[in-house]
Amino acid sequence: MSANKSYVIGLDYGTDSVRAVLLNATNGEEMATDVAYYQRWKQKLYCNASKNRFRQHPLDHIEGLEQTIKTVVSTTGVDPKTIKGICIDTTGSSPMPLSKDGTPLALLPEFAENPNAMMVLWKDHTAIEEANEINGLSRSWGGWDFTEFEGGIYSSEWFWAKILHVAREDEKVKNAAYTWMEHCDYITYLLSDEKDLKSFKRSRCAAGHKAMWHQNWGGLPPEKFLGKLDPYLAELRGRLYDETYTSDTVAGNLNAEWAERLGLTTETVVAVGTFDAHAGAVGAKIDKHTLVRVMGTSTCDIIVADENLIKEKAVKGICGQVDGSVIPGMVGLEAGQSAFGDLLAWFKDVLSWPLSNLVYTAESISEIQKAGLKKEIEGNFIKELSIAAENIPLEESIPTALDWINGRRTPDADQGLKAAMMNLSLGTKAPHVFKALVNAICFGAKKIVDRFEEEGVKINTVIGIGGVARKSPFIMQTLANVLNMPIKIAASDQAPALGAAIYASVAAGIYRDVIEASKHLGSDFEAEYHPQEGQVEVYKNLLASYSGLSAYIENSTSNRYNQ
């Protein structure tokens, strides 16, 4: 490690906001952080939840990038020359269409209000039919099954399905889109001085987990396969990429325009981009046999394993296994739940309807009173429900719920599935339903752990990161009881941004490799939850009820689709 004082920046794009952290690469001190919320997304522009359409305007991300980086640099007053590297992590798969000169179509006047020209957010499920087509063709066309290392099932949340859906729905966007980029690749491209779209270094993490890129078949699926889905995909294939790169690699230097806008220098390197969960795992000091759960609106579950252990074994029903997607030289495995915090947020919105439509609009209450009331209720909603749910006696009947409010990501992706609840009675109150929903998200996590272990991937430790992990002891204790495993909570509020900064420190040459950098700079732990004797057996019985309801709903959905 260099003896000179050096700093790096990690930029973490989540669903609702972007967060920047300026890190002292010598001692790991988080010098400053800043958060920018997406203003257009906040207004629910370009989205239609009833149709599972969730799009974001790239200006939200560009404006957030400028605000957060300028803020962390100016508040610390560090010499811009000492900021050696930047790395970006984002949600995924969240692709966007670009023109031939690398401009997002949504930034062109003719597409400024067109949702199909926006970034297709990870949680957008408009491409269920296209994903089903990809799965059917992969099994029947007579060549490689390109879903083999994607868990065996391609999801509507992923790259090719989303592009195919937009291309079929919108001829103008299809004709104008010279190429497509994942969110993490585009922001890296925006900042970098390397502007050749074909040779620009794309993320191994994004390509391997979401775009069926794999060394066994020489990269992305071939034109012959893609052309059977749609000639446009075969044509697009030649305008994408061949090689991919891990995030310890330099994508380029900060270009002159953005160096000036951010108050930095062109000597700062920009590392290859990555996904938020994978960066978060690095920020949480991931190691072998450790499951890192990134818990926010959804969850991503990350494990690393030796190449020699995994070899050519394809783990079924997960979100892919990719050499170097977390730590170069190791295979990163990803799973997750399409809704975690989102399930509880949905319930909060349901309960809030009378307040929003009766109380907050009442003419008899002043605007100041309304604002104060709303702030108080918003701040205590989940907290008070958690206290009430935790105090429900064990002998009281709790409903059984499913966590598929936004489909099922893993195990065995099926975004057509819906949530359900049973065992309601006149004695069921809001805390009982809340507890059932908390149980559901924990049971969904248990199914993921069980699948990894059934496939020979051993888990000894669970690490929780993200807002839910740090803010809800009730949920974390429930999860420890359901998994029957201890759970450590990372202390950093910004674990993904911290992980991105760690990648930047390696790309900048400050550390030899990601493992060394993670040990020096990764987050400490602030809490640990252990299974409670007596509770574990209770949750085993409740899990059996969850499994029964899961099987019933899955069979019902399958029968409906097959009619």
CORDAUR-V531096 format. One record per backbone hydrogen bond with DSSP energy under -1.0 kcal/mol. CO is the residue of the C=O (numbers start at 1). NH is the residue of the N-H. If there is no record, write none. Layout:
co | nh
CO | NH
CO | NH
This chain:
co | nh
6 | 25
7 | 84
8 | 23
9 | 87
10 | 21
11 | 89
12 | 19
16 | 38
17 | 14
18 | 36
19 | 12
20 | 34
21 | 10
22 | 31
22 | 32
23 | 8
24 | 28
29 | 24
29 | 31
32 | 22
34 | 20
36 | 18
38 | 42
39 | 43
40 | 45
41 | 44
48 | 51
48 | 53
49 | 52
52 | 125
53 | 48
54 | 121
56 | 119
57 | 60
58 | 62
59 | 63
60 | 64
61 | 65
62 | 66
63 | 67
64 | 68
65 | 69
66 | 70
67 | 71
68 | 72
69 | 73
70 | 74
71 | 75
73 | 77
79 | 82
80 | 83
82 | 7
82 | 84
84 | 269
85 | 9
86 | 271
87 | 11
88 | 274
89 | 13
90 | 276
94 | 183
95 | 120
96 | 181
97 | 105
98 | 178
98 | 179
99 | 102
103 | 99
104 | 107
105 | 108
108 | 111
111 | 114
114 | 117
115 | 118
119 | 56
121 | 124
127 | 131
128 | 132
129 | 133
130 | 134
131 | 135
132 | 136
133 | 137
134 | 138
135 | 139
137 | 141
145 | 148
147 | 150
147 | 152
149 | 321
151 | 317
155 | 158
158 | 162
159 | 163
160 | 164
161 | 165
162 | 166
163 | 167
164 | 168
165 | 169
166 | 170
170 | 174
171 | 175
172 | 176
173 | 177
179 | 98
181 | 96
182 | 186
183 | 187
184 | 188
185 | 189
186 | 190
187 | 191
188 | 192
191 | 255
196 | 200
202 | 245
203 | 207
204 | 208
205 | 209
206 | 210
207 | 211
207 | 213
214 | 219
215 | 218
219 | 214
222 | 226
223 | 227
226 | 230
230 | 233
230 | 234
231 | 235
232 | 236
233 | 237
236 | 239
237 | 240
245 | 204
246 | 249
249 | 272
252 | 270
253 | 193
255 | 259
256 | 260
257 | 261
258 | 262
259 | 264
265 | 268
268 | 254
269 | 86
270 | 251
270 | 252
274 | 90
275 | 279
276 | 280
277 | 281
278 | 282
279 | 283
280 | 284
281 | 286
282 | 285
283 | 523
287 | 290
289 | 460
289 | 461
291 | 463
292 | 302
293 | 465
294 | 300
295 | 468
296 | 341
297 | 340
297 | 342
298 | 296
300 | 294
301 | 335
302 | 292
303 | 333
305 | 331
306 | 310
307 | 311
310 | 313
317 | 412
320 | 334
322 | 325
322 | 332
327 | 330
330 | 324
331 | 305
332 | 322
333 | 303
334 | 319
335 | 301
336 | 410
337 | 299
340 | 344
341 | 345
342 | 346
343 | 347
344 | 348
345 | 349
346 | 350
347 | 351
348 | 352
352 | 356
353 | 357
354 | 358
354 | 359
355 | 360
359 | 362
362 | 365
366 | 370
367 | 371
368 | 372
369 | 373
370 | 374
371 | 375
372 | 376
373 | 377
374 | 378
375 | 379
376 | 380
377 | 381
380 | 384
381 | 385
382 | 386
383 | 387
384 | 388
385 | 389
386 | 390
387 | 391
389 | 392
393 | 396
400 | 422
404 | 407
408 | 414
414 | 408
414 | 417
420 | 402
422 | 400
425 | 428
429 | 433
430 | 434
431 | 435
432 | 436
433 | 437
434 | 438
435 | 439
436 | 440
437 | 441
438 | 442
439 | 443
440 | 444
441 | 445
442 | 446
443 | 447
444 | 448
445 | 449
446 | 450
447 | 451
448 | 452
449 | 453
450 | 454
451 | 455
452 | 457
453 | 456
461 | 291
462 | 488
463 | 293
464 | 490
465 | 295
466 | 470
467 | 471
468 | 472
472 | 476
473 | 477
474 | 478
475 | 479
476 | 480
477 | 481
478 | 482
479 | 483
480 | 484
480 | 485
486 | 462
487 | 529
488 | 464
489 | 526
494 | 498
495 | 499
496 | 500
497 | 501
498 | 502
499 | 503
500 | 504
501 | 505
502 | 506
503 | 507
504 | 508
505 | 510
505 | 511
506 | 509
513 | 517
514 | 518
515 | 519
516 | 520
517 | 521
518 | 522
524 | 491
527 | 489
529 | 487
532 | 535
532 | 536
535 | 539
536 | 540
537 | 541
538 | 542
539 | 543
540 | 544
541 | 545
542 | 546
543 | 547
544 | 548
545 | 549
546 | 550
547 | 551
548 | 552
549 | 553
550 | 554
551 | 555
552 | 556
553 | 557
554 | 558
555 | 559
556 | 560
557 | 561
558 | 562
